[in-house]
Amino acid sequence: MKNEVRELRTGRGWSQGDLADKLEVSRQTINAIETGKYDPSLPLAFAIARLFGKPIEKIFFTE
């Protein structure tokens, strides 16, 4: 699954650690999501969407 997490995060000037702290996950989890090595759980995907104020389908999508 593709995603816009890195673009949204860097657009706010946040490090992976900053985003991880806000979502209460590890920095490694954020790295894995951004690189496409890990698809977040549905609750985590919704938390990311809420944090960035965007619909989930605008952040996570298939090609």
mmCIF file as Biopython writes it, N, C-alpha, C and O atoms, coordinates in Angstrom:
data_model
#
loop_
_atom_site.group_PDB
_atom_site.id
_atom_site.type_symbol
_atom_site.label_atom_id
_atom_site.label_alt_id
_atom_site.label_comp_id
_atom_site.label_asym_id
_atom_site.label_entity_id
_atom_site.label_seq_id
_atom_site.pdbx_PDB_ins_code
_atom_site.Cartn_x
_atom_site.Cartn_y
_atom_site.Cartn_z
_atom_site.occupancy
_atom_site.B_iso_or_equiv
_atom_site.auth_seq_id
_atom_site.auth_asym_id
_atom_site.pdbx_PDB_model_num
ATOM 1   N N  . MET A ? 1  ? 0.840  -1.174 0.000  1.0 0.0 1  A 1 
ATOM 2   C CA . MET A ? 1  ? 0.000  0.000  0.000  1.0 0.0 1  A 1 
ATOM 3   C C  . MET A ? 1  ? 0.889  1.243  0.000  1.0 0.0 1  A 1 
ATOM 4   O O  . MET A ? 1  ? 1.856  1.328  0.757  1.0 0.0 1  A 1 
ATOM 5   N N  . LYS A ? 2  ? 0.554  2.188  -0.845 1.0 0.0 2  A 1 
ATOM 6   C CA . LYS A ? 2  ? 1.277  3.457  -0.902 1.0 0.0 2  A 1 
ATOM 7   C C  . LYS A ? 2  ? 0.685  4.419  0.126  1.0 0.0 2  A 1 
ATOM 8   O O  . LYS A ? 2  ? -0.461 4.267  0.549  1.0 0.0 2  A 1 
ATOM 9   N N  . ASN A ? 3  ? 1.485  5.413  0.522  1.0 0.0 3  A 1 
ATOM 10  C CA . ASN A ? 3  ? 0.959  6.401  1.462  1.0 0.0 3  A 1 
ATOM 11  C C  . ASN A ? 3  ? 1.699  7.723  1.333  1.0 0.0 3  A 1 
ATOM 12  O O  . ASN A ? 3  ? 2.768  7.805  0.728  1.0 0.0 3  A 1 
ATOM 13  N N  . GLU A ? 4  ? 1.112  8.739  1.909  1.0 0.0 4  A 1 
ATOM 14  C CA . GLU A ? 4  ? 1.655  10.098 1.883  1.0 0.0 4  A 1 
ATOM 15  C C  . GLU A ? 4  ? 2.178  10.527 3.265  1.0 0.0 4  A 1 
ATOM 16  O O  . GLU A ? 4  ? 2.329  11.721 3.522  1.0 0.0 4  A 1 
ATOM 17  N N  . VAL A ? 5  ? 2.449  9.582  4.136  1.0 0.0 5  A 1 
ATOM 18  C CA . VAL A ? 5  ? 2.823  9.911  5.507  1.0 0.0 5  A 1 
ATOM 19  C C  . VAL A ? 5  ? 4.104  10.745 5.553  1.0 0.0 5  A 1 
ATOM 20  O O  . VAL A ? 5  ? 4.158  11.749 6.264  1.0 0.0 5  A 1 
ATOM 21  N N  . ARG A ? 6  ? 5.122  10.349 4.814  1.0 0.0 6  A 1 
ATOM 22  C CA . ARG A ? 6  ? 6.386  11.098 4.842  1.0 0.0 6  A 1 
ATOM 23  C C  . ARG A ? 6  ? 6.176  12.542 4.389  1.0 0.0 6  A 1 
ATOM 24  O O  . ARG A ? 6  ? 6.682  13.470 5.020  1.0 0.0 6  A 1 
ATOM 25  N N  . GLU A ? 7  ? 5.440  12.732 3.309  1.0 0.0 7  A 1 
ATOM 26  C CA . GLU A ? 7  ? 5.198  14.075 2.789  1.0 0.0 7  A 1 
ATOM 27  C C  . GLU A ? 7  ? 4.426  14.930 3.798  1.0 0.0 7  A 1 
ATOM 28  O O  . GLU A ? 7  ? 4.745  16.101 4.003  1.0 0.0 7  A 1 
ATOM 29  N N  . LEU A ? 8  ? 3.415  14.338 4.419  1.0 0.0 8  A 1 
ATOM 30  C CA . LEU A ? 8  ? 2.633  15.077 5.410  1.0 0.0 8  A 1 
ATOM 31  C C  . LEU A ? 8  ? 3.479  15.419 6.631  1.0 0.0 8  A 1 
ATOM 32  O O  . LEU A ? 8  ? 3.407  16.528 7.160  1.0 0.0 8  A 1 
ATOM 33  N N  . ARG A ? 9  ? 4.273  14.459 7.068  1.0 0.0 9  A 1 
ATOM 34  C CA . ARG A ? 9  ? 5.132  14.666 8.244  1.0 0.0 9  A 1 
ATOM 35  C C  . ARG A ? 9  ? 6.153  15.762 7.987  1.0 0.0 9  A 1 
ATOM 36  O O  . ARG A ? 9  ? 6.284  16.688 8.786  1.0 0.0 9  A 1 
ATOM 37  N N  . THR A ? 10 ? 6.876  15.664 6.877  1.0 0.0 10 A 1 
ATOM 38  C CA . THR A ? 10 ? 7.914  16.655 6.600  1.0 0.0 10 A 1 
ATOM 39  C C  . THR A ? 10 ? 7.305  18.025 6.311  1.0 0.0 10 A 1 
ATOM 40  O O  . THR A ? 10 ? 7.927  19.051 6.585  1.0 0.0 10 A 1 
ATOM 41  N N  . GLY A ? 11 ? 6.107  18.043 5.767  1.0 0.0 11 A 1 
ATOM 42  C CA . GLY A ? 11 ? 5.422  19.308 5.526  1.0 0.0 11 A 1 
ATOM 43  C C  . GLY A ? 11 ? 5.138  20.071 6.812  1.0 0.0 11 A 1 
ATOM 44  O O  . GLY A ? 11 ? 5.016  21.296 6.805  1.0 0.0 11 A 1 
ATOM 45  N N  . ARG A ? 12 ? 5.036  19.346 7.901  1.0 0.0 12 A 1 
ATOM 46  C CA . ARG A ? 12 ? 4.814  19.977 9.210  1.0 0.0 12 A 1 
ATOM 47  C C  . ARG A ? 12 ? 6.127  20.211 9.963  1.0 0.0 12 A 1 
ATOM 48  O O  . ARG A ? 12 ? 6.135  20.776 11.056 1.0 0.0 12 A 1 
ATOM 49  N N  . GLY A ? 13 ? 7.227  19.770 9.365  1.0 0.0 13 A 1 
ATOM 50  C CA . GLY A ? 13 ? 8.522  19.952 10.020 1.0 0.0 13 A 1 
ATOM 51  C C  . GLY A ? 13 ? 8.762  18.983 11.165 1.0 0.0 13 A 1 
ATOM 52  O O  . GLY A ? 13 ? 9.566  19.258 12.055 1.0 0.0 13 A 1 
ATOM 53  N N  . TRP A ? 14 ? 8.072  17.852 11.148 1.0 0.0 14 A 1 
ATOM 54  C CA . TRP A ? 14 ? 8.210  16.862 12.220 1.0 0.0 14 A 1 
ATOM 55  C C  . TRP A ? 14 ? 9.218  15.796 11.821 1.0 0.0 14 A 1 
ATOM 56  O O  . TRP A ? 14 ? 9.310  15.419 10.653 1.0 0.0 14 A 1 
ATOM 57  N N  . SER A ? 15 ? 9.968  15.319 12.794 1.0 0.0 15 A 1 
ATOM 58  C CA . SER A ? 15 ? 10.831 14.154 12.580 1.0 0.0 15 A 1 
ATOM 59  C C  . SER A ? 15 ? 9.977  12.892 12.720 1.0 0.0 15 A 1 
ATOM 60  O O  . SER A ? 15 ? 8.826  12.949 13.154 1.0 0.0 15 A 1 
ATOM 61  N N  . GLN A ? 16 ? 10.557 11.767 12.351 1.0 0.0 16 A 1 
ATOM 62  C CA . GLN A ? 16 ? 9.843  10.504 12.555 1.0 0.0 16 A 1 
ATOM 63  C C  . GLN A ? 16 ? 9.569  10.305 14.043 1.0 0.0 16 A 1 
ATOM 64  O O  . GLN A ? 16 ? 8.515  9.794  14.420 1.0 0.0 16 A 1 
ATOM 65  N N  . GLY A ? 17 ? 10.509 10.703 14.878 1.0 0.0 17 A 1 
ATOM 66  C CA . GLY A ? 17 ? 10.327 10.587 16.321 1.0 0.0 17 A 1 
ATOM 67  C C  . GLY A ? 17 ? 9.188  11.452 16.830 1.0 0.0 17 A 1 
ATOM 68  O O  . GLY A ? 17 ? 8.427  11.036 17.703 1.0 0.0 17 A 1 
ATOM 69  N N  . ASP A ? 18 ? 9.070  12.668 16.277 1.0 0.0 18 A 1 
ATOM 70  C CA . ASP A ? 18 ? 7.963  13.557 16.666 1.0 0.0 18 A 1 
ATOM 71  C C  . ASP A ? 18 ? 6.625  12.907 16.355 1.0 0.0 18 A 1 
ATOM 72  O O  . ASP A ? 18 ? 5.728  12.878 17.197 1.0 0.0 18 A 1 
ATOM 73  N N  . LEU A ? 19 ? 6.496  12.384 15.138 1.0 0.0 19 A 1 
ATOM 74  C CA . LEU A ? 19 ? 5.238  11.750 14.736 1.0 0.0 19 A 1 
ATOM 75  C C  . LEU A ? 19 ? 4.967  10.511 15.583 1.0 0.0 19 A 1 
ATOM 76  O O  . LEU A ? 19 ? 3.834  10.273 16.000 1.0 0.0 19 A 1 
ATOM 77  N N  . ALA A ? 20 ? 5.998  9.735  15.831 1.0 0.0 20 A 1 
ATOM 78  C CA . ALA A ? 20 ? 5.851  8.538  16.662 1.0 0.0 20 A 1 
ATOM 79  C C  . ALA A ? 20 ? 5.338  8.904  18.054 1.0 0.0 20 A 1 
ATOM 80  O O  . ALA A ? 20 ? 4.460  8.232  18.593 1.0 0.0 20 A 1 
ATOM 81  N N  . ASP A ? 21 ? 5.884  9.963  18.627 1.0 0.0 21 A 1 
ATOM 82  C CA . ASP A ? 21 ? 5.435  10.405 19.952 1.0 0.0 21 A 1 
ATOM 83  C C  . ASP A ? 21 ? 3.967  10.809 19.933 1.0 0.0 21 A 1 
ATOM 84  O O  . ASP A ? 21 ? 3.221  10.474 20.853 1.0 0.0 21 A 1 
ATOM 85  N N  . LYS A ? 22 ? 3.549  11.521 18.899 1.0 0.0 22 A 1 
ATOM 86  C CA . LYS A ? 22 ? 2.161  11.982 18.802 1.0 0.0 22 A 1 
ATOM 87  C C  . LYS A ? 22 ? 1.193  10.810 18.658 1.0 0.0 22 A 1 
ATOM 88  O O  . LYS A ? 22 ? 0.055  10.873 19.121 1.0 0.0 22 A 1 
ATOM 89  N N  . LEU A ? 23 ? 1.660  9.734  18.008 1.0 0.0 23 A 1 
ATOM 90  C CA . LEU A ? 23 ? 0.805  8.564  17.771 1.0 0.0 23 A 1 
ATOM 91  C C  . LEU A ? 23 ? 1.024  7.454  18.800 1.0 0.0 23 A 1 
ATOM 92  O O  . LEU A ? 23 ? 0.336  6.434  18.781 1.0 0.0 23 A 1 
ATOM 93  N N  . GLU A ? 24 ? 1.983  7.664  19.692 1.0 0.0 24 A 1 
ATOM 94  C CA . GLU A ? 24 ? 2.322  6.678  20.720 1.0 0.0 24 A 1 
ATOM 95  C C  . GLU A ? 24 ? 2.732  5.328  20.130 1.0 0.0 24 A 1 
ATOM 96  O O  . GLU A ? 24 ? 2.295  4.267  20.575 1.0 0.0 24 A 1 
ATOM 97  N N  . VAL A ? 25 ? 3.594  5.414  19.104 1.0 0.0 25 A 1 
ATOM 98  C CA . VAL A ? 25 ? 4.206  4.225  18.502 1.0 0.0 25 A 1 
ATOM 99  C C  . VAL A ? 25 ? 5.706  4.473  18.444 1.0 0.0 25 A 1 
ATOM 100 O O  . VAL A ? 25 ? 6.171  5.555  18.803 1.0 0.0 25 A 1 
ATOM 101 N N  . SER A ? 26 ? 6.462  3.485  17.997 1.0 0.0 26 A 1 
ATOM 102 C CA . SER A ? 26 ? 7.914  3.652  17.907 1.0 0.0 26 A 1 
ATOM 103 C C  . SER A ? 26 ? 8.296  4.390  16.621 1.0 0.0 26 A 1 
ATOM 104 O O  . SER A ? 26 ? 7.536  4.410  15.652 1.0 0.0 26 A 1 
ATOM 105 N N  . ARG A ? 27 ? 9.468  4.984  16.631 1.0 0.0 27 A 1 
ATOM 106 C CA . ARG A ? 27 ? 9.982  5.632  15.428 1.0 0.0 27 A 1 
ATOM 107 C C  . ARG A ? 27 ? 10.168 4.606  14.318 1.0 0.0 27 A 1 
ATOM 108 O O  . ARG A ? 27 ? 9.987  4.914  13.140 1.0 0.0 27 A 1 
ATOM 109 N N  . GLN A ? 28 ? 10.532 3.377  14.703 1.0 0.0 28 A 1 
ATOM 110 C CA . GLN A ? 28 ? 10.708 2.306  13.719 1.0 0.0 28 A 1 
ATOM 111 C C  . GLN A ? 28 ? 9.389  1.997  13.010 1.0 0.0 28 A 1 
ATOM 112 O O  . GLN A ? 28 ? 9.382  1.671  11.823 1.0 0.0 28 A 1 
ATOM 113 N N  . THR A ? 29 ? 8.274  2.098  13.735 1.0 0.0 29 A 1 
ATOM 114 C CA . THR A ? 29 ? 6.962  1.872  13.119 1.0 0.0 29 A 1 
ATOM 115 C C  . THR A ? 29 ? 6.696  2.929  12.058 1.0 0.0 29 A 1 
ATOM 116 O O  . THR A ? 29 ? 6.221  2.609  10.969 1.0 0.0 29 A 1 
ATOM 117 N N  . ILE A ? 30 ? 6.998  4.180  12.365 1.0 0.0 30 A 1 
ATOM 118 C CA . ILE A ? 30 ? 6.796  5.260  11.394 1.0 0.0 30 A 1 
ATOM 119 C C  . ILE A ? 30 ? 7.681  5.037  10.174 1.0 0.0 30 A 1 
ATOM 120 O O  . ILE A ? 30 ? 7.230  5.190  9.039  1.0 0.0 30 A 1 
ATOM 121 N N  . ASN A ? 31 ? 8.933  4.678  10.405 1.0 0.0 31 A 1 
ATOM 122 C CA . ASN A ? 31 ? 9.847  4.402  9.300  1.0 0.0 31 A 1 
ATOM 123 C C  . ASN A ? 31 ? 9.294  3.284  8.417  1.0 0.0 31 A 1 
ATOM 124 O O  . ASN A ? 31 ? 9.300  3.405  7.192  1.0 0.0 31 A 1 
ATOM 125 N N  . ALA A ? 32 ? 8.824  2.210  9.019  1.0 0.0 32 A 1 
ATOM 126 C CA . ALA A ? 32 ? 8.303  1.074  8.259  1.0 0.0 32 A 1 
ATOM 127 C C  . ALA A ? 32 ? 7.056  1.452  7.467  1.0 0.0 32 A 1 
ATOM 128 O O  . ALA A ? 32 ? 6.881  0.993  6.338  1.0 0.0 32 A 1 
ATOM 129 N N  . ILE A ? 33 ? 6.191  2.278  8.042  1.0 0.0 33 A 1 
ATOM 130 C CA . ILE A ? 33 ? 5.002  2.732  7.318  1.0 0.0 33 A 1 
ATOM 131 C C  . ILE A ? 33 ? 5.426  3.584  6.121  1.0 0.0 33 A 1 
ATOM 132 O O  . ILE A ? 33 ? 4.942  3.383  5.007  1.0 0.0 33 A 1 
ATOM 133 N N  . GLU A ? 34 ? 6.325  4.530  6.354  1.0 0.0 34 A 1 
ATOM 134 C CA . GLU A ? 34 ? 6.748  5.434  5.286  1.0 0.0 34 A 1 
ATOM 135 C C  . GLU A ? 34 ? 7.439  4.712  4.138  1.0 0.0 34 A 1 
ATOM 136 O O  . GLU A ? 34 ? 7.297  5.114  2.983  1.0 0.0 34 A 1 
ATOM 137 N N  . THR A ? 35 ? 8.171  3.670  4.433  1.0 0.0 35 A 1 
ATOM 138 C CA . THR A ? 35 ? 8.890  2.939  3.392  1.0 0.0 35 A 1 
ATOM 139 C C  . THR A ? 35 ? 8.059  1.815  2.778  1.0 0.0 35 A 1 
ATOM 140 O O  . THR A ? 35 ? 8.527  1.110  1.885  1.0 0.0 35 A 1 
ATOM 141 N N  . GLY A ? 36 ? 6.828  1.649  3.255  1.0 0.0 36 A 1 
ATOM 142 C CA . GLY A ? 36 ? 5.944  0.632  2.691  1.0 0.0 36 A 1 
ATOM 143 C C  . GLY A ? 36 ? 6.228  -0.776 3.155  1.0 0.0 36 A 1 
ATOM 144 O O  . GLY A ? 36 ? 5.722  -1.735 2.572  1.0 0.0 36 A 1 
ATOM 145 N N  . LYS A ? 37 ? 7.033  -0.917 4.201  1.0 0.0 37 A 1 
ATOM 146 C CA . LYS A ? 37 ? 7.351  -2.245 4.726  1.0 0.0 37 A 1 
ATOM 147 C C  . LYS A ? 37 ? 6.311  -2.736 5.721  1.0 0.0 37 A 1 
ATOM 148 O O  . LYS A ? 37 ? 6.304  -3.907 6.101  1.0 0.0 37 A 1 
ATOM 149 N N  . TYR A ? 38 ? 5.436  -1.833 6.138  1.0 0.0 38 A 1 
ATOM 150 C CA . TYR A ? 38 ? 4.425  -2.172 7.147  1.0 0.0 38 A 1 
ATOM 151 C C  . TYR A ? 38 ? 3.164  -1.375 6.857  1.0 0.0 38 A 1 
ATOM 152 O O  . TYR A ? 38 ? 3.216  -0.156 6.691  1.0 0.0 38 A 1 
ATOM 153 N N  . ASP A ? 39 ? 2.034  -2.064 6.797  1.0 0.0 39 A 1 
ATOM 154 C CA . ASP A ? 39 ? 0.740  -1.393 6.673  1.0 0.0 39 A 1 
ATOM 155 C C  . ASP A ? 39 ? 0.174  -1.240 8.081  1.0 0.0 39 A 1 
ATOM 156 O O  . ASP A ? 39 ? 0.058  -2.221 8.814  1.0 0.0 39 A 1 
ATOM 157 N N  . PRO A ? 40 ? -0.175 -0.019 8.458  1.0 0.0 40 A 1 
ATOM 158 C CA . PRO A ? 40 ? -0.660 0.188  9.827  1.0 0.0 40 A 1 
ATOM 159 C C  . PRO A ? 40 ? -2.001 -0.501 10.061 1.0 0.0 40 A 1 
ATOM 160 O O  . PRO A ? 40 ? -2.758 -0.761 9.126  1.0 0.0 40 A 1 
ATOM 161 N N  . SER A ? 41 ? -2.272 -0.787 11.317 1.0 0.0 41 A 1 
ATOM 162 C CA . SER A ? 41 ? -3.583 -1.321 11.688 1.0 0.0 41 A 1 
ATOM 163 C C  . SER A ? 41 ? -4.627 -0.260 11.355 1.0 0.0 41 A 1 
ATOM 164 O O  . SER A ? 41 ? -4.293 0.912  11.180 1.0 0.0 41 A 1 
ATOM 165 N N  . LEU A ? 42 ? -5.862 -0.662 11.270 1.0 0.0 42 A 1 
ATOM 166 C CA . LEU A ? 42 ? -6.925 0.293  10.974 1.0 0.0 42 A 1 
ATOM 167 C C  . LEU A ? 42 ? -7.013 1.391  12.026 1.0 0.0 42 A 1 
ATOM 168 O O  . LEU A ? 42 ? -7.131 2.560  11.657 1.0 0.0 42 A 1 
ATOM 169 N N  . PRO A ? 43 ? -6.960 1.071  13.325 1.0 0.0 43 A 1 
ATOM 170 C CA . PRO A ? 43 ? -6.979 2.153  14.320 1.0 0.0 43 A 1 
ATOM 171 C C  . PRO A ? 43 ? -5.805 3.124  14.159 1.0 0.0 43 A 1 
ATOM 172 O O  . PRO A ? 43 ? -5.987 4.331  14.320 1.0 0.0 43 A 1 
ATOM 173 N N  . LEU A ? 44 ? -4.614 2.627  13.846 1.0 0.0 44 A 1 
ATOM 174 C CA . LEU A ? 44 ? -3.469 3.505  13.664 1.0 0.0 44 A 1 
ATOM 175 C C  . LEU A ? 44 ? -3.638 4.344  12.396 1.0 0.0 44 A 1 
ATOM 176 O O  . LEU A ? 44 ? -3.308 5.529  12.396 1.0 0.0 44 A 1 
ATOM 177 N N  . ALA A ? 45 ? -4.142 3.752  11.327 1.0 0.0 45 A 1 
ATOM 178 C CA . ALA A ? 45 ? -4.379 4.516  10.095 1.0 0.0 45 A 1 
ATOM 179 C C  . ALA A ? 45 ? -5.375 5.640  10.348 1.0 0.0 45 A 1 
ATOM 180 O O  . ALA A ? 45 ? -5.182 6.754  9.861  1.0 0.0 45 A 1 
ATOM 181 N N  . PHE A ? 46 ? -6.437 5.367  11.100 1.0 0.0 46 A 1 
ATOM 182 C CA . PHE A ? 46 ? -7.412 6.413  11.423 1.0 0.0 46 A 1 
ATOM 183 C C  . PHE A ? 46 ? -6.791 7.484  12.310 1.0 0.0 46 A 1 
ATOM 184 O O  . PHE A ? 46 ? -7.106 8.664  12.159 1.0 0.0 46 A 1 
ATOM 185 N N  . ALA A ? 47 ? -5.916 7.094  13.229 1.0 0.0 47 A 1 
ATOM 186 C CA . ALA A ? 47 ? -5.242 8.070  14.094 1.0 0.0 47 A 1 
ATOM 187 C C  . ALA A ? 47 ? -4.348 8.988  13.261 1.0 0.0 47 A 1 
ATOM 188 O O  . ALA A ? 47 ? -4.287 10.192 13.513 1.0 0.0 47 A 1 
ATOM 189 N N  . ILE A ? 48 ? -3.661 8.427  12.281 1.0 0.0 48 A 1 
ATOM 190 C CA . ILE A ? 48 ? -2.818 9.230  11.387 1.0 0.0 48 A 1 
ATOM 191 C C  . ILE A ? 48 ? -3.682 10.208 10.598 1.0 0.0 48 A 1 
ATOM 192 O O  . ILE A ? 48 ? -3.349 11.388 10.484 1.0 0.0 48 A 1 
ATOM 193 N N  . ALA A ? 49 ? -4.791 9.715  10.055 1.0 0.0 49 A 1 
ATOM 194 C CA . ALA A ? 49 ? -5.694 10.571 9.286  1.0 0.0 49 A 1 
ATOM 195 C C  . ALA A ? 49 ? -6.246 11.706 10.152 1.0 0.0 49 A 1 
ATOM 196 O O  . ALA A ? 49 ? -6.312 12.851 9.706  1.0 0.0 49 A 1 
ATOM 197 N N  . ARG A ? 50 ? -6.636 11.393 11.372 1.0 0.0 50 A 1 
ATOM 198 C CA . ARG A ? 50 ? -7.147 12.420 12.299 1.0 0.0 50 A 1 
ATOM 199 C C  . ARG A ? 50 ? -6.085 13.465 12.602 1.0 0.0 50 A 1 
ATOM 200 O O  . ARG A ? 50 ? -6.360 14.665 12.602 1.0 0.0 50 A 1 
ATOM 201 N N  . LEU A ? 51 ? -4.866 12.997 12.863 1.0 0.0 51 A 1 
ATOM 202 C CA . LEU A ? 51 ? -3.779 13.903 13.207 1.0 0.0 51 A 1 
ATOM 203 C C  . LEU A ? 51 ? -3.507 14.907 12.090 1.0 0.0 51 A 1 
ATOM 204 O O  . LEU A ? 51 ? -3.246 16.082 12.350 1.0 0.0 51 A 1 
ATOM 205 N N  . PHE A ? 52 ? -3.570 14.436 10.853 1.0 0.0 52 A 1 
ATOM 206 C CA . PHE A ? 52 ? -3.292 15.321 9.722  1.0 0.0 52 A 1 
ATOM 207 C C  . PHE A ? 52 ? -4.555 15.994 9.168  1.0 0.0 52 A 1 
ATOM 208 O O  . PHE A ? 52 ? -4.465 16.821 8.259  1.0 0.0 52 A 1 
ATOM 209 N N  . GLY A ? 53 ? -5.716 15.649 9.704  1.0 0.0 53 A 1 
ATOM 210 C CA . GLY A ? 53 ? -6.947 16.283 9.278  1.0 0.0 53 A 1 
ATOM 211 C C  . GLY A ? 53 ? -7.330 15.972 7.843  1.0 0.0 53 A 1 
ATOM 212 O O  . GLY A ? 53 ? -7.870 16.822 7.136  1.0 0.0 53 A 1 
ATOM 213 N N  . LYS A ? 54 ? -7.047 14.747 7.419  1.0 0.0 54 A 1 
ATOM 214 C CA . LYS A ? 54 ? -7.346 14.330 6.050  1.0 0.0 54 A 1 
ATOM 215 C C  . LYS A ? 54 ? -8.118 13.022 6.063  1.0 0.0 54 A 1 
ATOM 216 O O  . LYS A ? 54 ? -7.982 12.235 7.000  1.0 0.0 54 A 1 
ATOM 217 N N  . PRO A ? 55 ? -8.927 12.776 5.038  1.0 0.0 55 A 1 
ATOM 218 C CA . PRO A ? 55 ? -9.589 11.475 4.931  1.0 0.0 55 A 1 
ATOM 219 C C  . PRO A ? 55 ? -8.542 10.367 4.764  1.0 0.0 55 A 1 
ATOM 220 O O  . PRO A ? 55 ? -7.513 10.557 4.115  1.0 0.0 55 A 1 
ATOM 221 N N  . ILE A ? 56 ? -8.819 9.249  5.343  1.0 0.0 56 A 1 
ATOM 222 C CA . ILE A ? 56 ? -7.858 8.131  5.317  1.0 0.0 56 A 1 
ATOM 223 C C  . ILE A ? 56 ? -7.476 7.746  3.888  1.0 0.0 56 A 1 
ATOM 224 O O  . ILE A ? 56 ? -6.330 7.382  3.625  1.0 0.0 56 A 1 
ATOM 225 N N  . GLU A ? 57 ? -8.439 7.826  2.967  1.0 0.0 57 A 1 
ATOM 226 C CA . GLU A ? 57 ? -8.158 7.430  1.577  1.0 0.0 57 A 1 
ATOM 227 C C  . GLU A ? 57 ? -7.270 8.444  0.846  1.0 0.0 57 A 1 
ATOM 228 O O  . GLU A ? 57 ? -6.779 8.150  -0.244 1.0 0.0 57 A 1 
ATOM 229 N N  . LYS A ? 58 ? -7.056 9.623  1.420  1.0 0.0 58 A 1 
ATOM 230 C CA . LYS A ? 58 ? -6.133 10.597 0.834  1.0 0.0 58 A 1 
ATOM 231 C C  . LYS A ? 58 ? -4.711 10.371 1.331  1.0 0.0 58 A 1 
ATOM 232 O O  . LYS A ? 58 ? -3.765 10.946 0.793  1.0 0.0 58 A 1 
ATOM 233 N N  . ILE A ? 59 ? -4.558 9.542  2.347  1.0 0.0 59 A 1 
ATOM 234 C CA . ILE A ? 59 ? -3.230 9.255  2.908  1.0 0.0 59 A 1 
ATOM 235 C C  . ILE A ? 59 ? -2.749 7.869  2.488  1.0 0.0 59 A 1 
ATOM 236 O O  . ILE A ? 59 ? -1.576 7.692  2.157  1.0 0.0 59 A 1 
ATOM 237 N N  . PHE A ? 60 ? -3.644 6.893  2.502  1.0 0.0 60 A 1 
ATOM 238 C CA . PHE A ? 60 ? -3.304 5.508  2.154  1.0 0.0 60 A 1 
ATOM 239 C C  . PHE A ? 60 ? -4.077 5.100  0.917  1.0 0.0 60 A 1 
ATOM 240 O O  . PHE A ? 60 ? -5.286 5.313  0.829  1.0 0.0 60 A 1 
ATOM 241 N N  . PHE A ? 61 ? -3.365 4.507  -0.047 1.0 0.0 61 A 1 
ATOM 242 C CA . PHE A ? 61 ? -4.025 4.139  -1.304 1.0 0.0 61 A 1 
ATOM 243 C C  . PHE A ? 61 ? -3.229 3.044  -2.006 1.0 0.0 61 A 1 
ATOM 244 O O  . PHE A ? 61 ? -2.064 2.801  -1.693 1.0 0.0 61 A 1 
ATOM 245 N N  . THR A ? 62 ? -3.879 2.397  -2.951 1.0 0.0 62 A 1 
ATOM 246 C CA . THR A ? 62 ? -3.192 1.430  -3.803 1.0 0.0 62 A 1 
ATOM 247 C C  . THR A ? 62 ? -2.901 2.134  -5.121 1.0 0.0 62 A 1 
ATOM 248 O O  . THR A ? 62 ? -3.497 3.167  -5.428 1.0 0.0 62 A 1 
ATOM 249 N N  . GLU A ? 63 ? -2.003 1.583  -5.879 1.0 0.0 63 A 1 
ATOM 250 C CA . GLU A ? 63 ? -1.619 2.236  -7.138 1.0 0.0 63 A 1 
ATOM 251 C C  . GLU A ? 63 ? -2.727 2.194  -8.154 1.0 0.0 63 A 1 
ATOM 252 O O  . GLU A ? 63 ? -2.566 2.699  -9.265 1.0 0.0 63 A 1 
#
